Amino acid sequence: MSNPTIFNPVIPYTGAIFGGLQRGQMIAVQGILPKESERYSVLLVMGSVGSSMTDEPSLRSTSSSAHLAGVSGKWDQSFDSRSLVFLSDAPFPGLLLLLNVLEKLCLHSGGSSKFQVDLQCGSSEKPRADIAFHFNPRFRRSGCVVCNTLAQERWGREEITNAMPFKKGEPFEVIFCIMVDKFKVAVNGKHFLDYQHRISVDRVDTLGIFGGVQIQTICFLSSSEQENPYSNLPIKKIDAIGTHTKQSKTQLATPYMGKIKDGLSPGRIITVQGRVNKNPDRFSINLRVSDSTDVPLHLSSRFKERVFIRNTFLYQSWGEEEKKIEYFPFNAEAYFEVVIYCDSDCFKIAVNGEHLLEYKHRFTDLSKIDMLEMDGNIQLLHVQTW
């Protein structure tokens, strides 16, 4: 099973990596850092707190059996965020909070002083799952990035990079590339660090993201060389002299052409995932009839006008364009996912997980629609029909 692109996940995020990590695979994470620390949590804990709060700084919550009281406000630097004082059991925790708040506090940072991306061996909290790669930018003072491995609930030796490629209030992209002997990390298109494997990557099956960060997309990219599994045409790029060259599945070549086996019918779905180029003009998605020039569905994203045009080409002539949408869903250098659902009377189009529009069929012999074409200012990453 392939890993879908994740859009706007709620943080903290923990999600399965279907099929586990593969050597040569890449994970791309796009997001933005808040400008300021927005909040912190003051936790009054009845009972014990697990090691997840006292070992390596982490943004995991305490166990569900703990009784917690929280207040929000500006972080007070006079408190040590790693110091814990425990309350004895009492029938009036609210009264204890009032009388002993300065003495009986557990402070747990929830602002933007750090965030972390963890490649985990499972998602267990008790005992805590091993973490093959803990990537942890920290913004206090001049800033640094800490990398580590958690094995059998014990942290190893920290590897600290005294550089900070992330800036508060600005978007970022970080790519994790899984090599035979190490992880390679690039930030905003530049190589940033290497981290040697301490745990076999074959055990990694979960991605976790925690802390003061807003994530827009998580995209899983495979670099294996293989045929396009969704059609009976190989992945092809047509050059100026008409020859074809096979491409890596990491980035499918454009112009792209693929055969839709048995044509369309009500209930069939086409999914397209990609990334828009830096200075885009337009890109298009066409559903065609292979034995004619007919184009039953033409989708064209035009960035200067910020319009998403729909049309049909029949009998050597274009029909009337449809342009009306509530918002333009594509942005430069952003990942996207377009889902085309073929219904009995229309195509239903969703972008980035949200229904965007419907387009009434102008060509009704759906089984003859058997070609998918794409071209334009995008990096094409994944295409699937079912």
Steps between C-alpha positions, in 0.01 A plus 500: 500500500641841406518784749259784421605863521386646832358853493476735801537234773413591857811531717598290691486257208572127506437300183588162357752462217338227290751239398764650730802700391686399187857586413493772238164629621451867584259673735429866424344719769379853426385739769541835667630608841285733712655843551471495877452248773123491519440313821636279774329247721513491879411145604390398849558128508331262745707182509822418322624620164671264260857527379386664179505835679819457701739357241568668165278810470185385326159641421300187579214519746497315832291187549124525472460401866672813626284790620613820329417869539637748245520876459629696202727801494843631410793276588691610810868432446561488876347149512695193392283314251661168597444524878213294643346514848237243589183541705388241748148362452236738637123537465520869404752545215359846424567617856853360486557692179403826669708444815808337358522613137855640529625188671301230321532573128579293199573724203481347155590717203248512215628803312730539203840472673545162329338236287592146412460245224536138615539189285366244744485122539133490589283744693496354851521747788542246783757365446607781273568392141856510372585802285749431223541869416403792723538832311454789743557868407527717813468876477628632831810720489667469158318176420614149417370169371531195724489147357481182704369144527280352771550127563335307783383831651855635523635789293836464335769760447367826357636624169470878498522718190558861606313655212136596458356475146144570621366852558197591706210625295637351177407186304742211470550167329705220657574179309616181671676260264552142622838368390658157559707619798354837599227759477574805283307816583447800271331822610362748246680329213845483664673205664504556875627190683560125497409263782638147514251222568507367856181292460409302188272709279305181426336544841373853430127509430373823660555873448450740790504881495467699822547853630465859390454454125223511240527226237343545157603180319677170564595325177658154463717458191641173368812493286462143373516452125184322388218504250195715566272255692181690420495459123631271229730769363844558654585842632614696196644833404471604139799699381539720193569209266220280631704243696404373847714479811408315817501711816539440872176488695639761739391762249290394204595671178282766342346503247341188651281252314334193649238252381189455717430128480142422383416872487293694752170401656290636789684450826854505363752736660820663375749645749784734400765619745776745427677819589467836327820657367653819640373751243203323341298617205255211461453126498228281351334162549318345202277196472507396135360249252797314353356432153395862436594858589212531750578628851194438721663672799762776490616649832736799481650680801617849403696670771522859374124524465447259793231309315428128471344451157284204394407427139438230238645463149262323256477496120818709467356782712520618860177549691413774747747540787391463861702708748291556811657369825495620860880518523812416301647189666857493362813688610856525375739242652213327682399136482152421373263211447221500239234228519264456202192292576301382200129507582216401266421860403813701587860506614547596865832669571666521842829681568709445813228298664214748445220483242550788258262467205285286270517491121205360304584240236502640146632169368284212626669187360718473812662167411676667205682741736818296530796741508636727773736785404677761711733783413620833636696655786483216750704213635277195461543254787218246499212393277243232578168378363259253652 
